[in-house]
Amino acid sequence: MRRVPVAAVDELPQGTMKMVQVDGVDILIVALDDRFYAMQGICSHEYFELDKGFLTGDSITCALHLSRFDLETGEALDPPAELPLARYRVDVEDGLLVVELPDGPIPVNE
């Protein structure tokens, strides 16, 4: 496993999202309710950037076809998406958001 700093904590006020790239893979960072979440940044149903979607309670909704995903688990809550979003561990270290990723290719669900 490798740990990759992706953003400063102060770049993400609560209730906001930020898309970052690691090895050419879009990763969405979400700050909500004093927690941070990291997940694949592209909808698992059809290619669309999730940072263009919106937060609804404890989920994120893709703006293209309105598929909704649970922030905690990545599970698809509403069709047309069926596959969950790949999730990644994110920690705060010295004011930075650090994502834990496997060595090699970053897993995503397409």
Stockholm file with secondary structure:
# STOCKHOLM 1.0

chainA/1-110         MRRVPVAAVDELPQGTMKMVQVDGVDILIVALDDRFYAMQGICSHEYFELDKGFLTGDSITCALHLSRFDLETGEALDPPAELPLARYRVDVEDGLLVVELPDGPIPVNE
#=GR chainA/1-110 SS CEEEEEEEGGGSCTTEEEEEEETTEEEEEEEETTEEEEEESBCSSSSCBGGGSEEETTEEECTTTCCEEETTTCCBCSTTCCSCCCEEEEEEETTEEEEEECSSSCCCCC
#=GC SS_cons         CEEEEEEEGGGSCTTEEEEEEETTEEEEEEEETTEEEEEESBCSSSSCBGGGSEEETTEEECTTTCCEEETTTCCBCSTTCCSCCCEEEEEEETTEEEEEECSSSCCCCC
//
